[in-house]
Amino acid sequence: MKLIVGLGNPETRHENTRHNIGFEVIDELARLHHSGFSSGKGKFVYAKIMEGNEPVILLKPMTYMNLSGHAVIAAMSFYKIHYRDLLVICDDLNIPLGCIRLRAKGSAGGQNGLNHIIQCLGRNDFARLRVGIGPDHPVGSYSSFVLGTFNAREREQTDRVIPLSAEAALDFVSHGIEHAMNHFNTGKQK
């Protein structure tokens, strides 16, 4: 069984913000598999899908971003998920909008949700898919920027990268992180 976690903040006021792009990818995966969300045994909502013969739990923490690790640990414990079967999807300010980057391990790179998951797991060697939200202009406050909504031009790029991110996540499920990295880490805008 695989666990795919999309990071974001709960509450409708955070919908369509840059920080919630992980939630959007999870929603796309659920939509593709005609699956709805239920409350989990912890502070998360989840959907169960099948990708080929592999059962997959899609998870959205209902904690705030900087406490995402609590929901991930609860789900991993409940479903008996090994850290090698975990993929975390999050936004990344250091990657240009429209690009994605998969990694088998690494630092949080300033992403608070990812940082909390690393702290809670006590390790950083789990797969992650970073979805670029990097601005093409200087911003005064990164906090205001990530919690802001996409403008019309950015939304067009985001609407193209979300299905690509979902495809990359499913490739992780079917073929593993190395295969997904080789096929989706182009460094070019999509």
C-alpha positions as CSV (number, residue, x, y, z in Angstrom):
1,M,0.0,0.0,0.0
2,K,1.2,3.5,-0.8
3,L,0.4,6.8,0.9
4,I,0.3,10.0,-1.1
5,V,0.1,13.1,1.1
6,G,-0.8,16.5,-0.3
7,L,0.1,19.4,1.9
8,G,-2.1,22.5,2.4
9,N,-4.0,24.4,5.0
10,P,-7.6,23.5,5.9
11,E,-10.5,26.0,5.8
12,T,-12.1,27.5,2.8
13,R,-10.2,30.8,3.2
14,H,-7.0,28.9,2.1
15,E,-8.6,27.3,-1.0
16,N,-6.8,28.2,-4.3
17,T,-3.8,29.6,-2.5
18,R,-0.2,28.8,-3.6
19,H,0.5,26.9,-0.4
20,N,-2.5,24.6,-1.0
21,I,-1.3,23.2,-4.4
22,G,-0.6,19.8,-2.7
23,F,-4.3,19.6,-1.8
24,E,-5.1,20.4,-5.4
25,V,-3.0,17.5,-6.7
26,I,-4.6,15.1,-4.2
27,D,-8.1,16.3,-5.4
28,E,-7.1,15.7,-9.0
29,L,-6.0,12.1,-8.1
30,A,-9.3,11.5,-6.3
31,R,-11.2,12.9,-9.3
32,L,-9.3,10.7,-11.8
33,H,-10.2,7.6,-9.7
34,H,-13.8,8.8,-9.0
35,S,-13.2,8.7,-5.3
36,G,-14.5,10.9,-2.5
37,F,-12.9,11.8,0.9
38,S,-13.8,10.5,4.3
39,S,-12.6,11.5,7.8
40,G,-9.6,9.5,9.0
41,K,-8.4,8.1,12.3
42,G,-6.5,11.3,13.0
43,K,-6.6,14.9,11.8
44,F,-6.8,14.1,8.1
45,V,-9.3,13.3,5.3
46,Y,-8.5,10.4,3.0
47,A,-9.6,8.7,-0.2
48,K,-8.7,5.1,-1.2
49,I,-7.9,4.4,-4.8
50,M,-6.4,1.5,-6.8
51,E,-3.6,2.2,-9.2
52,G,-3.2,-1.1,-11.1
53,N,-3.1,-3.7,-8.4
54,E,-1.7,-1.2,-5.8
55,P,-3.9,0.2,-3.1
56,V,-3.2,3.9,-2.5
57,I,-4.3,6.2,0.3
58,L,-4.7,9.8,-0.7
59,L,-4.3,12.1,2.3
60,K,-5.0,15.7,3.1
61,P,-3.9,16.7,6.6
62,M,-6.5,18.8,8.4
63,T,-3.8,20.4,10.6
64,Y,-2.2,23.6,9.6
65,M,0.8,23.3,7.2
66,N,3.4,23.5,10.0
67,L,1.8,20.6,11.9
68,S,1.4,18.2,8.9
69,G,3.6,15.6,10.5
70,H,1.0,14.7,13.1
71,A,-1.5,13.6,10.4
72,V,1.2,11.8,8.4
73,I,2.3,9.8,11.4
74,A,-1.3,9.0,12.4
75,A,-2.0,7.7,8.9
76,M,1.2,5.7,8.6
77,S,0.6,4.0,11.9
78,F,-3.1,3.3,11.2
79,Y,-2.4,1.9,7.6
80,K,1.0,0.4,8.5
81,I,2.7,2.3,5.8
82,H,6.5,2.0,5.5
83,Y,8.4,5.3,4.9
84,R,9.5,4.0,1.5
85,D,5.9,3.9,0.4
86,L,5.3,7.5,1.3
87,L,5.1,10.4,-1.2
88,V,4.6,13.9,0.0
89,I,3.4,16.6,-2.4
90,C,4.1,20.2,-1.5
91,D,4.6,23.7,-2.9
92,D,8.1,25.0,-3.5
93,L,9.1,28.7,-3.8
94,N,12.5,27.8,-5.2
95,I,11.1,26.0,-8.2
96,P,9.6,28.1,-11.1
97,L,5.8,28.0,-11.5
98,G,4.8,25.2,-13.9
99,C,7.7,22.9,-13.0
100,I,7.9,19.9,-10.7
101,R,10.7,18.1,-9.0
102,L,10.7,14.7,-7.4
103,R,13.3,13.6,-4.9
104,A,13.9,10.3,-3.0
105,K,15.2,12.2,0.1
106,G,16.5,15.6,1.1
107,S,16.0,18.6,3.3
108,A,12.8,20.6,3.9
109,G,14.2,23.4,1.8
110,G,12.3,26.0,3.9
111,Q,8.9,24.2,3.4
112,N,7.3,24.1,6.9
113,G,5.0,21.2,6.3
114,L,7.8,19.1,4.9
115,N,10.0,20.1,7.8
116,H,7.4,19.0,10.4
117,I,7.1,15.6,8.7
118,I,10.9,15.2,8.7
119,Q,10.9,16.0,12.5
120,C,8.0,13.6,13.3
121,L,9.5,10.8,11.2
122,G,13.0,11.4,12.5
123,R,14.3,10.9,8.9
124,N,14.3,12.7,5.6
125,D,14.7,9.7,3.2
126,F,11.1,9.6,1.9
127,A,9.9,10.6,-1.5
128,R,8.6,14.1,-2.2
129,L,7.2,15.8,-5.2
130,R,7.7,19.6,-5.1
131,V,5.4,21.7,-7.2
132,G,6.9,25.0,-8.2
133,I,5.2,28.2,-7.2
134,G,8.3,30.4,-7.6
135,P,7.5,34.0,-8.5
136,D,8.9,35.6,-11.6
137,H,9.3,38.9,-9.8
138,P,10.6,39.9,-6.3
139,V,8.1,39.6,-3.5
140,G,8.1,41.6,-0.3
141,S,6.8,38.9,2.1
142,Y,7.1,35.2,1.2
143,S,4.5,34.4,3.8
144,S,1.9,36.7,2.1
145,F,2.9,35.3,-1.3
146,V,2.4,31.6,-0.4
147,L,-0.9,32.4,1.3
148,G,-2.0,34.4,-1.7
149,T,-4.1,33.2,-4.6
150,F,-2.9,32.7,-8.1
151,N,-3.5,35.5,-10.6
152,A,-5.2,34.5,-13.9
153,R,-1.9,33.8,-15.8
154,E,-0.5,31.8,-12.9
155,R,-3.8,29.8,-12.6
156,E,-3.4,28.8,-16.3
157,Q,0.1,27.4,-15.6
158,T,-1.1,25.8,-12.4
159,D,-4.0,24.1,-14.2
160,R,-1.5,22.5,-16.5
161,V,1.0,21.4,-13.8
162,I,-1.6,19.8,-11.5
163,P,-2.5,16.9,-14.0
164,L,1.3,16.5,-14.6
165,S,1.9,16.2,-10.9
166,A,-0.9,13.7,-10.5
167,E,0.7,11.6,-13.4
168,A,4.1,11.8,-11.6
169,A,2.5,10.6,-8.3
170,L,0.9,7.7,-10.1
171,D,4.2,6.8,-11.7
172,F,5.8,6.7,-8.2
173,V,3.1,4.2,-7.2
174,S,3.5,2.0,-10.3
175,H,7.3,2.2,-10.9
176,G,9.0,3.8,-7.8
177,I,10.7,7.1,-7.1
178,E,13.7,6.6,-9.4
179,H,11.6,5.9,-12.4
180,A,9.3,8.9,-11.6
181,M,12.4,11.2,-11.2
182,N,13.9,10.0,-14.5
183,H,10.6,10.7,-16.4
184,F,9.3,13.9,-14.7
185,N,12.3,15.9,-13.6
186,T,12.9,17.8,-16.7
187,G,13.7,21.2,-15.2
188,K,11.7,22.8,-18.0
189,Q,8.4,24.5,-17.7
190,K,5.4,22.4,-18.7
